[in-house]
Amino acid sequence: MAKTGFRFDASVFKKKIGRYLSMDANDLRPELFEFMRKTLTTAARDTPARDYSLIRQAQLKQYNYYVNYIPTSHELVDPSLRINGRQHWLYFRGKWMNASEWKLSNEAWNAYQSLLAEHVRRKQTTQTNFIKHRAQARFLYRRSWLEAADSLGVNINVAQSTRNARTRRKPAVAPPKAYGQVRGGKNVLAIVISNPFLEQPSRYKDFSGKRVLAQAQAKHEGAYRRAMQRRLNRIAKGAK
């Protein structure tokens, strides 16, 4: 008659523990990067775009500068033309002249005609098209997450409007870029995301990048933990 008893084989657990001890953090790199990829994709989708009405209001003013301040509104160069309704003011050789009413010298007249031709050329761009072209900047907040992904060599799915977003400031001043860093690898593997653009105060937003990223992480954390557990189970069985 067979005897009934109780048995515990510690060797099975020792093998598992040995496999865990021999692994390093890089063994879980694919799962961590997939978690990061999904999180950045969600952050780019959920980040609010700039309010179009505010963009339009600002660009209406910029359109006036573009059309009526020749060659530029950013500085007074010699010669320059300023147009206000029917009044055309020419700045020539250090003096302002009312070109629409005064008799000008030949040199001043030639300068005025050249600037006026540029004014007419710029007016060929309608106000609607000018604003439409520049309104791409309203998606710059979303695009910042794409920059972070690109810096890590990770492809995320974003709308074409997000990919095409560019600053339209004149002179061009690009916002600070978001970026990611991979740190560690043997015992600890970490991916750090920095998005200084979304931490800058602005009248166009009432949120922070850190909050958006944390909310995006929360949406994928459960799937990430399950993927990590599956990987650990495979390691415990001797397969990576």
Secondary structure, 3 states (H helix, E strand, C coil): CCCCCCCCCHHHHHHHHHHHHHCCHHHHHHHHHHHHHHHHHHHHHHCCCCCHHHHHHHHHHHHHHHHHEECCCCCCCCCEEEEECCEEEEEECCEEEECCCCCCCHHHHHHHHHHHHHHHHHHCCCHHHHHHHHHHHHHHHHHHHHHHHHHCCCCCCCCHHHHCCCCCCCCCCCCCCCEEEEEECCCCEEEEEECHHHHCCCCCCCCCHHHHHHHHHHHHHHHHHHHHHHHHHHHHCCCC
